[in-house]
């Protein structure tokens, strides 16, 4: 048993050194300082996938019989592809010891996990979601991971990257809110004749003033026509009555 544990430890230390020398694209992995049989990984969503912008944390649990037996694979961060905190049924996991190859390393396992994540093939531990839902999970993964103490301890550089992203998102939200508020104030001032509106009550106020002036002149003109018509009518009646008396 001791020899098996030593074999597993030596192999995992070698795999760790290889990972540091030749990192797996989009993936970072670290073993627990107190237990080299428990590894944690972070998958960064590839650009051409619905996971882009997301960070997905999970664990690999190795046995003392590694590399002769495969590890258990778990996903911790909600992602829309795998159920969280459930053993994943993959050809590289302990669900299929018959297909396991002792020559496979931690890098091989993580590469296979990413490849399967980008597929849509169903398996035990997978789930079906829309592209929109996966993108929503990607956005939510930033704050979700930052609440995990183990994540923060093992991946300080990733946490720093996430913090910068969250800060930029917050700044964009504030700028959008300020722009919306400014646009609302400008509209209100223009329509209601606020302190920043031009003389005459803004565009709407000026338009209303022009309409009022036009209505006044129209009313005066109409009244004048009616008055002239009435005078003409009175003169005609007077002329007719005078002619009849004659």
Buried (B, 14 or more C-beta within 10 A) or exposed (E): EEEBBEBBBEBBEEBBEBBEEEEBEBBBBBBBEEEBBBBBBBBBBBEEBBBEBBBBBBBBBBBBBBBBBBBBBBBBBBBBBBBBEBBBBBBBBBBEEEEBEEEBBBBBBBBBBBEBBBEEEEBEBBBEBEEEBBBBBBEBBBEBBBEBEBBBEBBEEBBEBBEEEEEEEEEEEEEEEEEEEEEEEBEBBBBEBBEEBEEBBBEBBBEBEEEEEEEEEEEEEEEEEEEEEEEEEEEEEEEEEEEEEE
